[in-house]
Amino acid sequence: MGLSLVIPAHDEEHRIAPTLQSYREALSDSDQIVVALDRCTDGTASVVMEQAESDNRITLLEFPKLGKGGVIMEAFRSCPGDLIGFVDADGATPPAEFLRLVDAASRPGVDGAIASRRHPAAVLPADRSRGRKMASTAFALGVGALFKLPYGDTQCGAKVFRREVIERCLPFLSSRDLLFDVDLLAVASQLGFRITEIPTVWIDKEGSKIGLVSDSKRMALSSVRLWLHQRVMPVVTRQPVTNEPSRRVGLEVIDLTDVADTYEGASLLHMQHDNAVNESSRMGA
């Protein structure tokens, strides 16, 4: 089952090279990496092309200013994989954690998997500022109230879906900005797809282009706009819309008290957890 991974980027010449290198080493030969540039004015394209010359799995797409969601949507249209996902260019999600999403999305009865920084078993080695924590919590509460989604973290930039999910959701998506994730999850929910939320290791990186005040206001306005759009123009399907919460496959609350706050310690925790879940499934079978 091939994977198409989309990496949206806007002026990321200083951060995208190590991200590409790490994912090249982690992905299989049948997988594809699509780097979607959102009107880059620096040397991002040159950095990507340099790696593409030695790795034919990398494809570079350049767009005018469409916004993060806009370039992801356009890149999705050229993705041939049975699984289609996206991850941020800064490398905040290590490849091993992204592959956990790929594994979860490949399981029977699951249509997609999203990474969560707010799950009790998530590990964030670098502490976020109080302001960003408050803004993130406020946004999560607002999204929960408006869209009734059963997810603790809609905005973590790592998600994987089966091809059918992308193909059926794309015609209904209207958000091209940072609300793209909410739009995609809301439409997928209305179409009855089952998306599971997976705890992740998320390493905060310097150089974020998101302004705490300006982008918080913009995202709040976009949330209201999207809510109104979906109220006026609801998703029309040929199957009943289900309000049943998405199933969280193979997840438990894990005690992290004795786990070191390092990437290595967190990865070991997740590996042990996955082994325990797989063993439990085999015994049940």
C-alpha positions as a Markdown table, in Angstrom:
| # | Residue | x | y | z |
|---|---|---|---|---|
| 1 | Met | 0.0 | 0.0 | 0.0 |
| 2 | Gly | 1.9 | 3.1 | -1.3 |
| 3 | Leu | 2.0 | 6.4 | 0.6 |
| 4 | Ser | 1.9 | 9.9 | -0.8 |
| 5 | Leu | 3.2 | 12.4 | 1.7 |
| 6 | Val | 2.6 | 16.1 | 1.1 |
| 7 | Ile | 4.9 | 18.6 | 2.8 |
| 8 | Pro | 3.5 | 22.2 | 2.5 |
| 9 | Ala | 6.2 | 24.9 | 2.7 |
| 10 | His | 6.5 | 28.7 | 2.7 |
| 11 | Asp | 10.0 | 30.0 | 2.9 |
| 12 | Glu | 11.5 | 27.0 | 4.7 |
| 13 | Glu | 15.0 | 26.9 | 3.2 |
| 14 | His | 16.6 | 26.6 | 6.6 |
| 15 | Arg | 14.4 | 23.8 | 8.0 |
| 16 | Ile | 13.2 | 21.7 | 5.2 |
| 17 | Ala | 16.5 | 19.9 | 4.2 |
| 18 | Pro | 16.8 | 17.9 | 7.5 |
| 19 | Thr | 13.1 | 17.1 | 7.3 |
| 20 | Leu | 13.3 | 15.7 | 3.8 |
| 21 | Gln | 16.5 | 13.8 | 4.6 |
| 22 | Ser | 14.9 | 12.1 | 7.7 |
| 23 | Tyr | 11.7 | 11.2 | 5.8 |
| 24 | Arg | 13.7 | 9.9 | 2.8 |
| 25 | Glu | 15.5 | 7.5 | 5.2 |
| 26 | Ala | 12.3 | 6.3 | 6.9 |
| 27 | Leu | 9.9 | 5.8 | 3.9 |
| 28 | Ser | 9.9 | 2.8 | 1.6 |
| 29 | Asp | 11.0 | 2.8 | -2.0 |
| 30 | Ser | 7.4 | 2.7 | -3.2 |
| 31 | Asp | 6.4 | 5.9 | -1.3 |
| 32 | Gln | 6.3 | 9.4 | -2.7 |
| 33 | Ile | 7.1 | 12.8 | -1.2 |
| 34 | Val | 5.4 | 15.8 | -2.7 |
| 35 | Val | 6.7 | 19.2 | -1.5 |
| 36 | Ala | 4.1 | 21.9 | -2.2 |
| 37 | Leu | 5.6 | 25.4 | -2.1 |
| 38 | Asp | 3.3 | 28.3 | -1.2 |
| 39 | Arg | 4.9 | 31.2 | -3.1 |
| 40 | Cys | 8.3 | 30.8 | -1.6 |
| 41 | Thr | 10.6 | 33.9 | -2.0 |
| 42 | Asp | 13.7 | 32.3 | -0.6 |
| 43 | Gly | 15.8 | 29.3 | -1.6 |
| 44 | Thr | 13.4 | 26.6 | -0.6 |
| 45 | Ala | 12.8 | 25.4 | -4.1 |
| 46 | Ser | 16.6 | 25.0 | -4.7 |
| 47 | Val | 17.0 | 23.0 | -1.5 |
| 48 | Val | 14.2 | 20.7 | -2.5 |
| 49 | Met | 15.5 | 20.3 | -6.1 |
| 50 | Glu | 18.9 | 19.4 | -4.8 |
| 51 | Gln | 17.5 | 16.4 | -2.9 |
| 52 | Ala | 15.1 | 15.5 | -5.7 |
| 53 | Glu | 18.0 | 15.1 | -8.1 |
| 54 | Ser | 19.2 | 12.2 | -6.0 |
| 55 | Asp | 15.9 | 10.8 | -5.0 |
| 56 | Asn | 13.1 | 10.3 | -7.6 |
| 57 | Arg | 10.5 | 9.8 | -4.9 |
| 58 | Ile | 10.5 | 13.6 | -4.4 |
| 59 | Thr | 8.3 | 15.8 | -6.5 |
| 60 | Leu | 8.3 | 19.6 | -6.3 |
| 61 | Leu | 5.1 | 21.6 | -6.9 |
| 62 | Glu | 5.2 | 25.4 | -6.9 |
| 63 | Phe | 2.0 | 27.5 | -6.4 |
| 64 | Pro | 1.1 | 31.2 | -6.1 |
| 65 | Lys | 0.0 | 32.3 | -2.6 |
| 66 | Leu | -2.8 | 29.8 | -1.8 |
| 67 | Gly | -2.3 | 29.3 | 1.9 |
| 68 | Lys | -1.3 | 26.1 | 3.7 |
| 69 | Gly | -4.6 | 24.4 | 3.1 |
| 70 | Gly | -4.7 | 25.6 | -0.5 |
| 71 | Val | -1.4 | 24.1 | -1.5 |
| 72 | Ile | -2.2 | 20.8 | 0.3 |
| 73 | Met | -5.5 | 20.5 | -1.6 |
| 74 | Glu | -3.8 | 21.1 | -4.9 |
| 75 | Ala | -1.1 | 18.7 | -4.1 |
| 76 | Phe | -3.6 | 16.0 | -3.1 |
| 77 | Arg | -4.9 | 16.0 | -6.7 |
| 78 | Ser | -1.7 | 14.7 | -8.0 |
| 79 | Cys | -1.1 | 12.0 | -5.3 |
| 80 | Pro | -1.3 | 8.4 | -6.5 |
| 81 | Gly | -0.9 | 6.7 | -3.1 |
| 82 | Asp | -3.4 | 4.4 | -1.5 |
| 83 | Leu | -2.7 | 6.4 | 1.7 |
| 84 | Ile | -2.3 | 10.2 | 1.5 |
| 85 | Gly | -1.0 | 12.3 | 4.3 |
| 86 | Phe | 0.7 | 15.5 | 5.1 |
| 87 | Val | 3.3 | 16.7 | 7.6 |
| 88 | Asp | 4.8 | 20.1 | 8.5 |
| 89 | Ala | 8.1 | 21.1 | 6.9 |
| 90 | Asp | 9.8 | 22.0 | 10.2 |
| 91 | Gly | 10.3 | 18.4 | 11.3 |
| 92 | Ala | 8.3 | 18.8 | 14.5 |
| 93 | Thr | 6.8 | 15.3 | 13.9 |
| 94 | Pro | 9.7 | 12.7 | 13.7 |
| 95 | Pro | 9.3 | 10.1 | 10.9 |
| 96 | Ala | 8.8 | 7.3 | 13.4 |
| 97 | Glu | 5.8 | 9.1 | 14.8 |
| 98 | Phe | 4.4 | 9.7 | 11.3 |
| 99 | Leu | 4.8 | 6.0 | 10.4 |
| 100 | Arg | 2.6 | 5.2 | 13.5 |
| 101 | Leu | -0.2 | 7.1 | 11.8 |
| 102 | Val | 0.4 | 5.2 | 8.6 |
| 103 | Asp | 0.1 | 1.9 | 10.5 |
| 104 | Ala | -3.1 | 3.1 | 12.3 |
| 105 | Ala | -4.7 | 4.3 | 9.0 |
| 106 | Ser | -3.9 | 0.9 | 7.4 |
| 107 | Arg | -5.8 | -1.1 | 10.0 |
| 108 | Pro | -9.3 | -2.6 | 9.1 |
| 109 | Gly | -12.2 | -0.4 | 10.1 |
| 110 | Val | -10.1 | 2.8 | 10.1 |
| 111 | Asp | -10.2 | 5.5 | 7.4 |
| 112 | Gly | -7.5 | 7.8 | 8.7 |
| 113 | Ala | -5.3 | 8.7 | 11.6 |
| 114 | Ile | -4.3 | 12.1 | 13.1 |
| 115 | Ala | -1.5 | 13.0 | 15.5 |
| 116 | Ser | -2.5 | 14.5 | 18.8 |
| 117 | Arg | -0.4 | 16.6 | 21.2 |
| 118 | Arg | -3.2 | 16.9 | 23.7 |
| 119 | His | -3.8 | 13.2 | 24.2 |
| 120 | Pro | -2.7 | 12.0 | 27.7 |
| 121 | Ala | 0.0 | 9.8 | 26.1 |
| 122 | Ala | 1.5 | 12.5 | 23.9 |
| 123 | Val | 5.1 | 13.6 | 24.6 |
| 124 | Leu | 6.3 | 17.2 | 24.1 |
| 125 | Pro | 10.0 | 17.3 | 25.0 |
| 126 | Ala | 10.2 | 21.1 | 24.6 |
| 127 | Asp | 7.8 | 23.1 | 26.7 |
| 128 | Arg | 5.5 | 25.5 | 24.9 |
| 129 | Ser | 5.1 | 29.1 | 26.1 |
| 130 | Arg | 2.2 | 29.9 | 28.3 |
| 131 | Gly | 0.7 | 32.2 | 25.6 |
| 132 | Arg | 0.7 | 29.4 | 23.0 |
| 133 | Lys | -0.7 | 26.9 | 25.4 |
| 134 | Met | -3.6 | 29.2 | 26.2 |
| 135 | Ala | -4.2 | 30.0 | 22.6 |
| 136 | Ser | -4.2 | 26.3 | 21.7 |
| 137 | Thr | -6.6 | 25.4 | 24.5 |
| 138 | Ala | -9.0 | 28.3 | 23.6 |
| 139 | Phe | -8.9 | 27.2 | 19.9 |
| 140 | Ala | -9.6 | 23.6 | 20.7 |
| 141 | Leu | -12.5 | 24.5 | 23.0 |
| 142 | Gly | -13.9 | 26.8 | 20.3 |
| 143 | Val | -13.6 | 24.1 | 17.6 |
| 144 | Gly | -15.2 | 21.6 | 19.8 |
| 145 | Ala | -18.2 | 23.8 | 20.5 |
| 146 | Leu | -18.7 | 24.9 | 16.9 |
| 147 | Phe | -18.1 | 21.6 | 15.0 |
| 148 | Lys | -18.8 | 18.9 | 17.7 |
| 149 | Leu | -15.7 | 17.0 | 16.6 |
| 150 | Pro | -14.4 | 14.3 | 18.9 |
| 151 | Tyr | -10.8 | 15.2 | 18.6 |
| 152 | Gly | -8.5 | 16.9 | 21.2 |
| 153 | Asp | -6.1 | 18.3 | 18.7 |
| 154 | Thr | -7.2 | 19.2 | 15.1 |
| 155 | Gln | -4.2 | 21.3 | 14.3 |
| 156 | Cys | -1.2 | 19.0 | 14.8 |
| 157 | Gly | 0.4 | 19.0 | 11.4 |
| 158 | Ala | 0.6 | 15.3 | 10.8 |
| 159 | Lys | -2.3 | 13.3 | 9.3 |
| 160 | Val | -2.9 | 10.2 | 7.1 |
| 161 | Phe | -6.0 | 9.2 | 5.3 |
| 162 | Arg | -7.1 | 6.4 | 2.9 |
| 163 | Arg | -7.4 | 7.6 | -0.7 |
| 164 | Glu | -11.2 | 7.3 | -0.7 |
| 165 | Val | -11.4 | 9.9 | 2.2 |
| 166 | Ile | -9.4 | 12.5 | 0.2 |
| 167 | Glu | -11.3 | 11.9 | -3.0 |
| 168 | Arg | -14.7 | 12.2 | -1.4 |
| 169 | Cys | -13.8 | 15.1 | 0.9 |
| 170 | Leu | -12.0 | 17.4 | -1.6 |
| 171 | Pro | -15.1 | 18.6 | -3.5 |
| 172 | Phe | -16.6 | 19.9 | -0.2 |
| 173 | Leu | -13.5 | 21.7 | 1.2 |
| 174 | Ser | -13.6 | 25.5 | 1.3 |
| 175 | Ser | -10.8 | 26.5 | 3.7 |
| 176 | Arg | -7.4 | 27.3 | 2.2 |
| 177 | Asp | -5.8 | 28.7 | 5.4 |
| 178 | Leu | -4.9 | 27.2 | 8.8 |
| 179 | Leu | -8.5 | 26.0 | 9.2 |
| 180 | Phe | -8.0 | 23.4 | 6.5 |
| 181 | Asp | -7.5 | 20.7 | 9.1 |
| 182 | Val | -10.8 | 21.4 | 10.8 |
| 183 | Asp | -12.6 | 21.6 | 7.4 |
| 184 | Leu | -11.2 | 18.2 | 6.3 |
| 185 | Leu | -12.0 | 16.5 | 9.6 |
| 186 | Ala | -15.5 | 18.1 | 9.8 |
| 187 | Val | -16.3 | 17.0 | 6.2 |
| 188 | Ala | -14.9 | 13.5 | 6.8 |
| 189 | Ser | -17.0 | 13.2 | 9.9 |
| 190 | Gln | -20.2 | 14.2 | 8.0 |
| 191 | Leu | -19.4 | 11.6 | 5.3 |
| 192 | Gly | -19.2 | 8.9 | 8.0 |
| 193 | Phe | -15.5 | 8.2 | 7.9 |
| 194 | Arg | -13.8 | 6.8 | 11.0 |
| 195 | Ile | -10.7 | 8.8 | 11.9 |
| 196 | Thr | -8.6 | 7.7 | 15.0 |
| 197 | Glu | -6.5 | 10.1 | 17.1 |
| 198 | Ile | -3.0 | 8.9 | 18.0 |
| 199 | Pro | -0.8 | 10.3 | 20.7 |
| 200 | Thr | 2.5 | 11.7 | 19.3 |
| 201 | Val | 5.9 | 12.9 | 20.1 |
| 202 | Trp | 6.0 | 16.5 | 19.0 |
| 203 | Ile | 9.2 | 18.5 | 19.1 |
| 204 | Asp | 8.6 | 22.3 | 19.0 |
| 205 | Lys | 10.9 | 24.0 | 16.5 |
| 206 | Glu | 12.2 | 27.5 | 16.4 |
| 207 | Gly | 11.2 | 29.8 | 13.5 |
| 208 | Ser | 7.4 | 29.4 | 13.6 |
| 209 | Lys | 5.7 | 31.8 | 11.2 |
| 210 | Ile | 2.4 | 31.7 | 13.2 |
| 211 | Gly | 1.8 | 35.0 | 15.0 |
| 212 | Leu | 0.3 | 34.4 | 18.4 |
| 213 | Val | -2.1 | 37.4 | 18.3 |
| 214 | Ser | -2.7 | 38.1 | 14.6 |
| 215 | Asp | -3.1 | 34.4 | 13.6 |
| 216 | Ser | -5.3 | 33.6 | 16.6 |
| 217 | Lys | -7.7 | 36.3 | 15.6 |
| 218 | Arg | -7.6 | 35.2 | 12.0 |
| 219 | Met | -8.2 | 31.6 | 12.9 |
| 220 | Ala | -11.1 | 32.6 | 15.2 |
| 221 | Leu | -12.7 | 34.5 | 12.3 |
| 222 | Ser | -12.1 | 31.6 | 9.9 |
| 223 | Ser | -13.7 | 29.2 | 12.3 |
| 224 | Val | -16.9 | 31.2 | 12.4 |
| 225 | Arg | -16.8 | 31.6 | 8.6 |
| 226 | Leu | -16.4 | 27.8 | 8.1 |
| 227 | Trp | -19.2 | 27.1 | 10.6 |
| 228 | Leu | -21.5 | 29.4 | 8.7 |
| 229 | His | -20.5 | 27.9 | 5.4 |
| 230 | Gln | -21.2 | 24.4 | 6.6 |
| 231 | Arg | -24.5 | 25.5 | 8.1 |
| 232 | Val | -25.7 | 27.2 | 4.9 |
| 233 | Met | -24.1 | 24.6 | 2.5 |
| 234 | Pro | -24.1 | 21.2 | 4.4 |
| 235 | Val | -22.3 | 18.3 | 2.9 |
| 236 | Val | -24.7 | 16.3 | 0.7 |
| 237 | Thr | -24.1 | 12.5 | 0.7 |
| 238 | Arg | -25.9 | 9.4 | -0.5 |
| 239 | Gln | -25.5 | 7.7 | 2.8 |
| 240 | Pro | -26.8 | 8.7 | 6.3 |
| 241 | Val | -24.7 | 11.2 | 8.2 |
| 242 | Thr | -23.6 | 9.7 | 11.4 |
| 243 | Asn | -23.0 | 11.6 | 14.7 |
| 244 | Glu | -21.3 | 8.6 | 16.3 |
| 245 | Pro | -17.9 | 9.6 | 17.7 |
| 246 | Ser | -14.9 | 8.3 | 15.7 |
| 247 | Arg | -13.4 | 5.2 | 17.3 |
| 248 | Arg | -10.0 | 5.5 | 18.9 |
| 249 | Val | -8.5 | 2.2 | 17.8 |
| 250 | Gly | -6.0 | 0.6 | 20.1 |
| 251 | Leu | -5.5 | 3.6 | 22.4 |
| 252 | Glu | -5.2 | 3.7 | 26.1 |
| 253 | Val | -4.3 | 6.3 | 28.7 |
| 254 | Ile | -0.6 | 5.6 | 29.5 |
| 255 | Asp | 1.1 | 6.7 | 32.7 |
| 256 | Leu | 4.1 | 8.8 | 31.6 |
| 257 | Thr | 5.4 | 9.5 | 35.2 |
| 258 | Asp | 8.6 | 7.4 | 34.8 |
| 259 | Val | 9.2 | 8.2 | 31.1 |
| 260 | Ala | 12.2 | 10.4 | 30.3 |
| 261 | Asp | 11.2 | 13.6 | 28.4 |
| 262 | Thr | 13.4 | 12.7 | 25.5 |
| 263 | Tyr | 12.5 | 11.5 | 22.0 |
| 264 | Glu | 14.2 | 8.2 | 22.6 |
| 265 | Gly | 12.3 | 7.6 | 25.8 |
| 266 | Ala | 9.0 | 8.5 | 24.2 |
| 267 | Ser | 9.6 | 6.3 | 21.1 |
| 268 | Leu | 10.4 | 3.4 | 23.4 |
| 269 | Leu | 7.1 | 4.0 | 25.2 |
| 270 | His | 5.1 | 4.0 | 22.0 |
| 271 | Met | 6.9 | 0.9 | 20.7 |
| 272 | Gln | 6.1 | -0.9 | 24.0 |
| 273 | His | 2.5 | 0.3 | 23.8 |
| 274 | Asp | 2.1 | -0.9 | 20.2 |
| 275 | Asn | 3.5 | -4.3 | 21.0 |
| 276 | Ala | 1.1 | -4.7 | 23.9 |
| 277 | Val | -1.9 | -3.7 | 21.7 |
| 278 | Asn | -0.8 | -6.1 | 19.0 |
| 279 | Glu | -0.3 | -9.0 | 21.4 |
| 280 | Ser | -3.7 | -8.3 | 22.9 |
| 281 | Ser | -5.3 | -8.4 | 19.5 |
| 282 | Arg | -3.7 | -11.7 | 18.7 |
| 283 | Met | -4.9 | -13.2 | 21.9 |
| 284 | Gly | -8.4 | -11.9 | 21.3 |
| 285 | Ala | -8.3 | -13.5 | 17.8 |
